[in-house]
Amino acid sequence: MAKIKINKTVEAEPSKMYMGLGSFSVLAVNPTNKEIAKIYGKDEVDDSKEEPNYAEVDQETGVQKCRIDFWVKTDGRVHTKEDGSPLDFITKVSIFVENREAVKQDGSGKQLIDDYGNTAWATNECIAEKRIPTYFDKQTNEGVAFAIDMETARVAHKGEDQLISFLQAWLGVGASTRKKDGHPVLLPKNELEDKWVGLETSWEEVCKGNVKELKEYVDYAKDNTLKIAVGIKTNDNGGMYHDLYNKKFWSVKIKPEKLVPMVDKHINNSKAAGSYKNTQFDVSPLHEYKVEATKFDNKQSEEVSNSPWD
């Protein structure tokens, strides 16, 4: 009698999902398949799998763009499992950069950025006249000047503010502003010398996929960590996966009582602007996300069953 080949049919352990504010170290930037395998402790690489393609030219606009993937891992000193052992949650956050200016959708203004990572949206007239842009304070009904150094300010590129925010938080670059009368103001010039943040690689090269400089920081700052908000996104088919907030990143040195409302406000503003529609965020410390079980009516189930084999 022919024998059926028996294969092991043990159910795989379900993957755990996490959400909340987490402290992460950076493992790699735009890694190859071999480097990704190494991240997960694997020696073999699937040769049939194509290498990641991070840079491309937009076929419609002709604009060079690049996806920068930062592979990160939870700080085991801060995040632990139920048994007290370090939590080894590995994931990635993507920042999308383009070789074009950051312009408002209606074309009425552009985003400015200075040498210290401060940003501000300014009208075209304001930029032409080199005036400090202002924003409206709802509490005082007055215009308030943005905390930005106009001597070094220039028009930002698409995605540049996000990348600089990541570098500031990750590399521990100190803040270049302080609060005065409830509003941020720029520090005096003599206090800004060590607050510079940026890349020596040209923006054009970065958009072509040249992230060599960023890769070097992985080794130089291997012990550094930063705060990233982790959410859960649900697609149209009901599938759920991690979605890391990529519009702003925060220093681990910020005290929780200041950090939590800061992150919450930033995420809510992004959602109000139409971003992250299907993503659920939580600003509490990073924790396991658990879906509550659906309760079924047993009586109804019994009535529906009408199999001829019953």
C-alpha positions in Angstrom: 0.0 0.0 0.0 1.3 3.4 -0.9 2.2 5.6 2.0 1.3 9.3 2.3 4.3 11.5 3.1 3.5 13.0 6.5 4.5 16.6 7.0 4.6 18.4 10.3 1.5 20.4 10.9 2.2 22.3 14.2 0.4 25.6 14.2 2.8 28.5 14.2 2.9 30.8 17.2 1.0 34.0 16.3 3.2 37.1 15.9 2.9 39.6 18.6 2.1 43.3 17.8 3.0 46.3 19.7 1.9 49.9 20.0 2.8 53.0 22.0 5.9 55.2 22.5 9.0 53.1 22.3 12.8 53.6 22.8 14.7 52.3 19.8 18.3 51.8 18.7 19.1 51.9 15.0 20.4 48.6 13.5 20.7 49.5 9.8 19.9 51.9 7.0 18.6 50.7 3.7 20.0 47.2 4.2 20.5 44.5 1.6 18.7 41.1 1.8 21.8 39.7 3.4 22.0 42.4 6.0 18.3 42.0 6.7 18.8 38.3 7.3 21.7 39.1 9.7 19.4 41.4 11.6 17.1 38.5 12.3 20.0 36.2 13.1 19.8 34.1 9.9 22.7 32.8 8.0 20.9 31.9 4.8 19.4 34.3 2.3 16.6 33.5 -0.1 18.3 34.0 -3.5 14.9 34.1 -5.3 14.1 37.3 -3.5 14.9 40.5 -5.3 17.1 43.1 -3.6 15.2 46.1 -2.1 14.9 49.0 -4.5 15.1 52.2 -2.5 15.6 54.9 -5.1 13.6 55.6 -8.3 12.6 58.3 -10.7 8.9 59.2 -10.7 7.6 58.3 -14.2 5.0 61.1 -14.2 7.0 64.0 -12.8 10.6 62.9 -13.5 11.5 63.7 -9.8 14.2 61.6 -8.2 13.0 60.1 -4.9 14.3 57.6 -2.3 12.8 55.6 0.6 15.1 55.6 3.6 14.4 52.6 5.8 15.7 52.8 9.3 15.7 49.3 10.9 15.3 49.7 14.6 15.1 47.5 17.7 13.6 48.2 21.2 16.0 49.1 24.0 15.9 46.0 26.2 16.8 48.1 29.2 13.6 50.0 28.9 11.2 47.5 27.4 10.9 44.0 28.8 8.6 40.9 28.4 6.3 39.6 31.1 9.0 37.4 32.4 11.4 40.4 32.8 13.7 39.5 29.8 14.6 42.1 27.3 12.0 42.8 24.5 13.6 42.2 21.1 11.0 43.9 18.9 12.6 44.6 15.5 10.8 46.8 13.0 11.5 49.7 10.6 10.4 53.3 10.0 10.5 54.7 6.5 11.2 58.3 5.5 10.4 59.3 1.9 12.6 62.0 0.4 12.4 63.7 -3.0 14.7 66.0 -5.0 12.2 68.9 -5.0 11.2 71.7 -2.8 8.6 71.3 0.0 5.7 73.4 -1.4 2.1 73.9 -0.2 -0.5 72.1 -2.3 -2.0 75.4 -3.5 1.5 76.8 -4.3 1.1 79.8 -2.0 4.1 79.0 0.2 7.1 76.8 0.9 8.7 75.2 4.0 11.8 76.8 5.4 14.5 75.0 7.4 17.6 76.4 9.1 21.0 74.9 10.1 19.6 73.8 13.4 16.6 71.8 12.1 13.9 74.5 12.9 11.2 74.6 10.3 8.4 77.1 9.3 5.9 77.4 6.5 6.2 80.8 4.8 4.3 82.6 2.1 6.0 83.3 -1.2 5.9 87.0 -0.4 7.5 86.4 3.0 10.3 84.3 1.4 11.0 86.9 -1.3 11.2 89.7 1.3 13.3 87.5 3.6 10.9 88.2 6.5 10.6 86.0 9.5 7.3 83.9 9.0 4.6 84.1 11.6 1.8 81.9 12.9 -1.5 82.8 14.5 -1.9 82.3 18.3 -5.5 81.5 19.0 -5.2 82.3 22.7 -3.8 85.8 22.2 -5.3 86.4 18.7 -1.9 87.7 17.7 0.8 86.7 15.1 3.9 85.1 16.6 7.2 84.8 14.9 8.5 81.3 14.2 11.7 80.3 16.1 13.9 80.0 13.0 17.3 81.4 12.2 16.7 83.5 9.0 20.5 83.9 8.4 20.8 80.2 7.6 17.2 79.5 6.6 16.5 78.1 3.1 13.7 76.3 1.3 13.5 72.7 2.5 13.3 69.7 0.3 10.5 67.2 0.4 11.0 64.9 3.4 14.0 66.9 4.7 12.3 68.0 7.9 11.5 64.4 8.8 15.0 63.2 8.1 16.6 66.0 10.2 14.1 65.3 13.0 15.3 61.7 13.1 18.9 62.7 13.1 18.4 65.2 15.9 16.6 62.7 18.1 18.9 59.8 17.3 22.3 61.6 17.5 21.4 63.6 20.6 21.7 67.1 19.0 20.5 69.6 21.6 17.5 71.9 21.1 18.2 75.2 19.6 15.1 76.9 21.1 13.7 77.6 24.5 10.3 78.6 25.8 9.5 82.3 26.5 6.1 83.5 27.4 4.7 80.2 26.2 6.3 80.3 22.8 9.6 78.8 21.5 12.3 81.3 20.8 15.8 80.8 19.2 18.8 80.6 21.5 21.5 83.3 21.3 24.0 82.8 18.5 26.8 81.9 20.9 24.7 79.0 22.2 24.0 77.6 18.7 27.5 76.4 17.8 27.0 72.8 18.8 23.3 72.6 17.7 24.1 72.3 13.9 22.4 69.2 12.3 22.5 68.2 8.7 24.2 66.0 6.1 27.4 66.6 4.2 26.1 64.5 1.4 24.2 66.6 -1.2 20.4 66.2 -1.2 20.5 65.2 -4.8 22.8 62.3 -3.9 20.7 61.2 -1.0 17.6 61.1 -3.3 19.6 58.9 -5.7 20.1 56.4 -2.8 23.5 57.5 -1.5 23.0 56.8 2.3 26.7 56.0 3.0 26.9 58.9 5.5 23.7 57.6 7.4 25.1 54.1 7.5 28.3 55.4 9.1 26.2 56.8 12.0 24.9 53.4 12.8 28.4 52.4 14.1 29.2 55.8 15.6 25.9 56.0 17.5 25.3 52.3 18.2 24.5 53.0 21.8 22.1 55.9 21.1 18.3 55.5 21.2 15.4 57.7 20.2 11.6 57.8 20.8 9.3 56.6 18.0 5.5 56.3 18.1 4.3 52.8 17.0 0.8 52.4 15.7 -1.4 49.6 14.3 -2.8 50.1 10.8 -5.8 48.1 9.5 -6.1 47.7 5.7 -9.3 47.3 3.7 -9.2 43.5 4.1 -8.9 43.7 7.8 -5.2 42.9 7.9 -3.2 44.6 10.6 0.4 45.6 10.7 2.8 48.0 12.4 2.8 51.6 11.2 5.5 53.8 12.7 4.9 57.6 12.9 7.5 59.2 10.6 6.6 62.9 10.7 8.4 63.6 14.0 10.9 61.9 16.3 11.8 62.7 19.9 14.8 62.6 22.2 14.8 60.0 25.0 15.9 62.8 27.3 12.5 64.5 27.3 10.6 63.7 30.5 7.4 61.7 30.0 5.1 64.5 31.4 6.3 66.8 28.6 6.8 64.1 25.9 3.3 62.5 26.0 1.2 65.7 25.4 3.8 66.7 22.8 3.5 63.5 20.8 -0.3 63.3 21.2 -0.7 66.8 19.8 1.6 66.1 16.8 -0.3 62.9 15.9 -3.7 64.5 16.3 -2.6 67.4 14.0 -1.4 64.9 11.4 -4.7 63.0 11.6 -6.7 66.3 11.3 -4.7 67.0 8.1 -5.8 63.6 6.7 -2.8 61.4 7.5 -2.9 58.0 9.2 -6.6 57.6 8.7 -6.5 53.8 9.3 -3.8 53.8 12.0 -4.5 53.6 15.7 -1.8 55.2 17.9 -1.3 55.1 21.7 1.0 57.5 23.5 1.4 55.3 26.6 4.7 53.3 26.9 5.2 50.6 24.2 3.1 47.6 25.1 1.7 44.5 23.4 -1.5 45.1 21.3 -4.2 42.6 22.0 -7.4 42.2 20.0 -10.4 41.5 22.1 -12.1 38.2 21.2 -15.5 38.4 19.3 -18.4 36.9 21.2 -20.7 34.7 19.1 -24.3 33.7 19.8 -24.2 29.9 20.1 -28.0 29.6 19.6 -27.8 31.3 16.3 -24.9 29.2 15.2 -26.8 26.0 16.0 -29.8 27.2 13.9 -27.6 28.0 10.9 -26.1 24.6 10.8 -28.1 22.5 8.4 -25.5 20.0 7.1 -26.9 16.7 5.6 -24.1 14.9 7.5 -25.4 16.1 11.0 
